[in-house]
Amino acid sequence: MGRPLDLLLRGGTLVDGTGAPAREADIAVVDGRIAVLPAGAPATAVETLDVTGRVVAPGFIDVHTHSDALAAPHGGGGATEPIDGLRLAPLLQGVTTEICGNCGTSLFPSLPRRLPDLAEHLRVTFGLGPVRPAVDFDAFAAGQDPALRHTHIASLVGHGTLRAGVMGFEARPPRPDELDTMCALLDRALAQGAAGLSTGLIYPPGTYADTEEIVALARVAARHGKPYVTHLRDEMSQVESALEEALEIAVRSGAPLQISHHKTAGRHAWGATLRTLPRLERARAEGVDVLCDVYPYTAGSTVLHAMLPPWASEGGVGALLERLRRPETRDRIRTDIAQGVEGWENTVGNGGWDLISVAAAQTHPEAEGRSIADLAAERGVDPVDQACDLLLAEQGEVTIISHSMREDDVRRVIASPLSMIGSDGVPKPGRPHPRWAGSFARVLGRYSRDEQLLPLESAVHKMTGLPAGRFGLTGRGTVRDGALADLVVLDPASVRDTAGFDRPLLAPEGIDIVVVSGRVAARGGRPTSARAGEVVRIR
């Protein structure tokens, strides 16, 4: 008689991540790998779980996170309990693998001499106190504390970090030698196992790059067979031209293209998904390997200083804060928001300060959950002055939520065969966007079951097999013999998100069991003592 299985899931309905119809099967786990057994097949296991009436699926893959620093060395800046809650939120909604380094910001790579200035930039971006950047992917991986990892993590190479790590925060094209250095650092990181190249073309210093610079770097990603992942230069009134730039970069470089958190935001772009999604479909028909991801909410979240024109941040955080003390700077910001600046997304100009609320302001928690417009009115000041004063008081470290999208656009992107699900989670203490704790359960419960926007099998495919294929996550994303044992057991009748803007980290309902690397990591909505998450290297 052979050794017993480590874990046996009996009586469930298998939704295997490929998009194929659900079927009855028992799922065995041995030595961290999966075996799919006929329903009721004789077997013995160290632990057998009756999952009758439940769906067994691959562990969800969150393709778009900003969780780079949650298990990295940093100062923490206060009590650990809020950070522990942030670390657990993905696991409790069934996520077993996170892809970070999105929107042009990762914790690596950098020339050693640039690390101190880069650290200040990352402090403001990640909002978890001082964060130590790394020279390359190997150093990043070594810095991830396995005692803090509930899930696996892979990372893209953030173009903004790469640029700042070579040439600082100057608003100019790179010199040829600087571009060569950027390409070399990118090449090394990708060879070490980074997942691809990301840009955030609304964020300094990424916004200072022209198309030619990005094409040169995307060609490096293409040589490794890894994707170019982009937060477009504009997701608002100029979203269609920004999408054309991304497609041009993909065609000229040969890199697969991933459009991050595809949206058409702001009143001037509402309804534009009626044109952008068909454009992506035409591009695929023409041979461009383009896909996108989406989160299931009409509000986004980012840093407050991204609401200011790009020139304000030239030179880095210190230079930004010094400028904001000057009345003439604030007057220029007001003028630019009112009149616009060519090539700038101008979120406030497309919406208004009343749609921008504070999500995280560590020393001003009373501001969290309130709009910049309301805070300004309470003080009797202009909203630009309120924003600048808050940035100064917080040393630049303020996160916001922007209510800028329309539900019909969100639904179209979720339903598109080209989309996969990503939370775009910004895990910071305070009142973070509830998407960090609710995105996957929200798609399964609200959009798939309740609104019947897409079948359960398709929803799971968007969370598992599709992203695994896009990012080269070998052995993940499908339940099949020999696959890595990352699994979710859920109740299809009750699964739903409960997190909201007032209580953003509430765990969803209906996620019964989460298995990471063959170990039960969550049970009944609560974590176990298992810490099986690893840094994933993509070769």
N, C-alpha and C positions, 0 to 999 in steps of 0.2 A: 504494500500500500504506500502510495506516495505521500509526501508531506501535505498537511492541510493548507488550504488557501489562507492568505492573510485576511481577506475581507470578501464577503459574498453579499451582493444586493439581490434579494429574491423578490420576484413577483411584480416588478416594475414594467413600465412601458418605455422602450428605448427610443429616444429621438437622437440620432447618432451624429448630428452636426453636418451631414452632407446635404441636407434638404430632402432626403428620401422620406417616404411615409413612415410614421411611427410603427413599431412592432413590439411584440412581447419578447422579452429576453431576460436572462439573469446575467449579471455582470460580476465577474470574479476579478480579484486583484491579488497578484503575487509578485513579490520583489519590485513593487512600484510600477508594474505593467498590467495591462488589461487583457482579460480573456472574455469573449462573448460566448455565453453558453445558451443552449436551448432552454426555454422556460421549463422549470421543474426538473432539469437534469440533475442526477445524483451528484452531490459534492459536499465536502465538509470544509469548514473554515474556522479559523481562530475566532472571528466575529461574523455572525450572520445577521443581516438587517432585513426585516420584512418591509418592503417598499411598495406593497400592493396599493394601487390607486394613485401612485406617484409616477412622475416622469423622471427618467435618468438621462442626463445629457452630459456632454463634455463640459469641463470647467470653462467659464466664460473668459474671453480675452478682451480686455479693455484696451483698444488700440490707441486711445488718446488720453493720456494722463499727464499731470504735472506733479507726480509723486516722487520725483527724483531724490529729494532730500529727507524723506520720512524715515529712512533707515540708514542715513549717512551721518557722519560725525558733525555735530553742530552744537551751538550753545544752548539751544532749546528755549531760552528766554523766559522761563517760568515753569509752572507746574507741568508734570508729564501727562496727567490724566487726559487733557484735551487732545494731546498728540496721540496717545494710545487709541482714543476713539477714532481719530482720523485714520490710523493704520488699519483698524478693523473694518471700517465701512465697506471697502470693496469685497472683502471675504464674505461678509454677511449677506451680500446680494449675489453671491455665486461666482465672483471673479476669482480666478486662480492665476492669471497672468496679466500683468500690466505692462504697457509700452509707454515709457516716459521719454523725455528729451524732445518734446513737441514744441511747436511754435517758435522754433529757432533757439530755444534755451535748454541746454543740458548742463551737467556738472563738469564737463570736459569737452574738448581738449584745449590746451593752452601752452604757450611757451612759459617756462618757469618764471621769467621776470614779470610776466603780466598777471600772475596769480593774485597778488594783493588787490589790484584794482578790480579784477573779476570777482573776487569774493564779495566786495561791496555791492556789486550789481546783483549777485545771486542772493544776497541777504534780502534785498528789496523784492526780488522776484518771488522767492519761496516763502518768505514771511515766517520763518521758524528760528530766527536768530542767526548768528554767524554760521555760514556754511563754507566748508573748505572745498574749493574746486580741485580738479584732478588734471594731471598733464595728459592722460590718455584713458582709453577704455579700461585697460588693465588696472590702473590706479583707482578708477571709479568702482570697478567690481570689488576690489580689495577693501574699499571703504564702506561697502554695504554690510551692516551688522546682521549676521544671520539670526541672532536672538530677537531681532525686531521685525523679521520678515515673515509675515503670514502668507504672502503670495509670492509667485515668481515675478521677476522684473527683467525686462529688456529695455535697451535705450537707443534712441536715435542720436545722431550727432547734430546738435543745434548750431545752425549757421551763425546766429548772433553771438553765441559763446565762442565759436571758432574764430570769428572775425575779431571780437574783442580780445581774444587770447593771442592774436598775432599783431593787430594794429591799433588796439584800443578803441576808443569811442568817437573817432573822428568821422565827420560827415564828408567823405571823399572816396573816390575809387581807390582800391589797393594798387600799390606799385607792383610791377611784374614779379619782383622777388617776394613780396608779401603774399601775392596770390599763389605763387609756387609753394610757399611755406604752408598756406592754408590747405592746399591740395595734398601736400605730404602728410600733414597731421590728420586730415580726413581719411586718407588712404590707410594710414596705420591703424586708426580707430576701427575702421570697417574690417580690416584684416583680423583685428583682435576679437571681433564679434559684435560690433555695434550694428543696429538694425537697419540703418539707412541715414539719409540726410534730411533734416527738417529746416524750414524757414518760417519766420514770423515777420512778414514784410510790412506790418504796421508798427512793429516795435523797434525802437533804437536798440542796438546799432544796425539790425537787419534792414530797416527801412532805408538806410543810406546806400544799399547795394543796388546796382543796376542789373538788368537782365543778363548782360554778358558775364558778370561775375558769377551769377547763379548757374548759368549754363556750364561754365568751366568746372564748377564743383559738382554739379549733377552728373557730369561725364565720369567723374571718379566713382560715384555711386553706381552708375551703369556698368562700369567695368567689374564691379563686385556682384552685379545682378541684384542690387538692392534699390529700394524705391526712393524717389524724391517726394517728400511729404510737406505740403505747404499750407500755411495760414495765408490766404491770398492777400495781395496788397490792398484790396478793398473788398469788403463784403456788403457794402451798402450801395450807394448810387452808381458806383463804377464797377460793380461786381462782374459784369459781363466782360469788360476790357481786362480786368484782373484775371479772369478765368482764361482769356486768350493768351495772356502772358505765360501762365502756368502751362498751358498746352504747348506753346512755342518752346518752352524750356524742355518739356518732355520729348518733343519731336527732335529738337536739335541735339539733345544729350543722349537720347536712347534709354533714359531711365524710366521705369514704371512710375506713374504719377498717382499720388494719393492726395485728394483735396480734403483738407482737415475741416471738421465740423461745418460741412457745407450749409450755408444759410444765405438768405437774401434779407438783410436787416435794414431797419430804418424805413420811414414812410415812402422814400423815393424808390425803394427796391422791393417793396411788398408785391408779391405775385410774380417776381422774376424767375422763380423756379419753373414756371411754365416754359421758359426759354433756356435756362441753364441746364436742366436735366436732359432735354432733347439734344442740347449741344454736346454733352458728355457722351450720350449714346451714339451720336454721329461720329465723334472722335474715336470711340471704340470700333465702330464699323470700318473706320479708315485705318485701323491698326495701332492706335495709341492705347497702351495698357493703362487706362485710367479708371480709378474707383474713388469712392469718397466715404467719409464717416459722418455720423450725425448723433446729436444727443436730443432726447425727446422733451424739450422745453422751449418756451418762447423767450426766455431770458438767457443772456450770456453772463460771463464773469471774467474780469481781468484786473490789471493794476490801474490805479487811478491816474498815474502819470501818463498812461496811454491815451487819455482823453485830451492831452495837450498836443499842440503841433510838434512835429519831430525836432525842429531846431532847438526847442526848450531843453532837450536831453543830450544835446551834443556835448561830448566830453565826459559823460558819465554822471553818476548820482550826485557827487559833490558839486559839479558844475550846475546841475539842475537846481539843487537847493539854493545855491548862491544866487542864481538868476531870480528865483521866485521871491526873494526878499525885495526886489526892486519894483517900484510902481510902474516904471515904463515897460517892464517885462509883462506885467499883468494886463496893461493896456493893449499891448501887442497881441497877447493871447485872446483877449476879448474880440479884437478886430478880426483875427484869423478865424475864430469860431463863427463869427457873424458873416464873414465874406468868403470863407473857404481858402484853401491853399492847394494849388495844383498838385495832384498826386497824393494828397492826404485824405484818409478816410473820413475824419471829422465826425465822430460818433455823436457828440453833443449837438453839432449843427444839424444832424439828421434826425435828432430826436428831442433833446432838451435835458437840462439838469434835473428836472422832476422825474425822469426815468432812470437816473443814476443813483443807486442807493449804496451805502457803505456796508461792506461785508466783514471787513476786518480792519480794525484800528486799535492796536494793542493797548495804548495808554488812554484811549478815548472810547471805551466800550459803550458809553451812552449814545454814541453816534451810530453804532451798528444797527442796521435795519431801517435807517432813516435816509431819505433822499438828500442829495446835496442842496437842492432847492429849498427844502424844508429847514435844513440846518442854517442855511444862509438867511432865510426870512426870520428865523428865531433870533439871530444875532443882528439883524438889520444891515447885512452886508450883501454885496454882489456875489452870485454863486462862484465866479472865478476866484474871488478873494477867499471864499470859504474853502474851495478846493486847494488853493495854494497854501492857506494857513494850516489846513489839516496835514498836507504833505510835509510841511516844515515841522510841525509838531511831532510827526511820526517818523521823522528822518527818511521820508520817501516811501515808507512801508505801509501802503493803504491799498486794500483790495475792494473792488466794487462789483455790483451786479447791475447789468444793463438790460432793461426790459425793452427789447427792440424788434422782436420778430412777430410774425403772424402765424396762427395755428395751421392754416391751410398749407403754407409753405413747409412747415415742419412735417406735416403728414405726408406731403408729396415726397420729401427726401427719404423719410423712413420707409415708405412703400417702394421706392426705386430698387430695381434689381442690382444697381451699382453701389448701394450703400451698405455699410456695416455699422455697428453700434460702438460708440466711444463716449465716455462720460465727459471728457474735457474737465475732469475734476481738478479743482484748485484747492488742495487740502491744507487749509490754514486755520488756526484757532479763530474763534469769533463766530460769525454766522455765514459759513461758506455756502455756496450754491448747493441745493439738495441733490443735484445730479451726481455728486460724489457717492452718495449713499443709495440713490434710487433709480438710476437710469435703466438698468437691465430689468429690474422688476417692473418698472413702469411700462416698458415696451411689451413685456410678456402679459401683464395684467390689463392695462388700459387699452393699448393699441392692438394687441393680438386677440386676446379673449373678449374684452368688452366691446370694442369698436369693430372687431373683425377686419382690421385694415390689412392684415397678412396672417397666413396660417402659422400655427405654433412651429412647425418644422422650418418654415422660412425665417421666422424670428430667431430661432436658435442658430440656424446657419449663419445669420448675420453677426452672431456673437461668438462663433466658434470656427467652423470650417473655412468660411470666407476670409476672416482675418489671419488665420493660421497660414493659408496659402499665400496671401499677400505679403506677409512679413517673414516667410521662410521658417515658421515655427514647426520644425519637423517633429513628428510624434505627438503633436498637440492638435486640438480642435476637432477631432473625431473620436468616436468610441468604436474601436476596432481591435482585433487581436494584435497584441504587441505595442499598442499605443501607451504613452505615459499616462499614469493613473491620476489624472486631474478630472474630477467629476462633480456634478451637481445633482441633487435629488430635490425635486420641487413638486408642489401640489398645483396642478394646472387650474384647479377650480378656485383657489384662494390666493395665489401669488399676486402681490400688489405692492407698490411703493407706499410708504407712510411718511417719508421725510418731506418737510415743507420749508419755506423760507424762515419761519419762526423757530422750527426745531429741525435743523437740516441734517442731523446725523441719525435720526430714527431708523432702525433697521427695518427692512421690508418684512412682510408676512409671506408665508408659503414657501420659503427656502428652507428645507428641512435639514439637509446634510450637504456639506461641502468637503470634498476629498482633495488633498494636495499631496502629490507624490506618493499616493497610496495610503496616506494617513488621514484619518478623520480630523479635519481642522475646525469644523463648526458643526454643531448639532442642535437642532431646535432653536435656531436663532442666536445661539451663544457660542463663543469660541471655546475650543479645547486648549490643552496645553501644547499641542503640536506646533512646531515652528519648522515647516518643511519647505518654505520658499527659498528659491535660488536665483542667482543672476544667470540669465539665459544668454548664451553666446550663439549668434547666428552666423554660420560659416557658409 
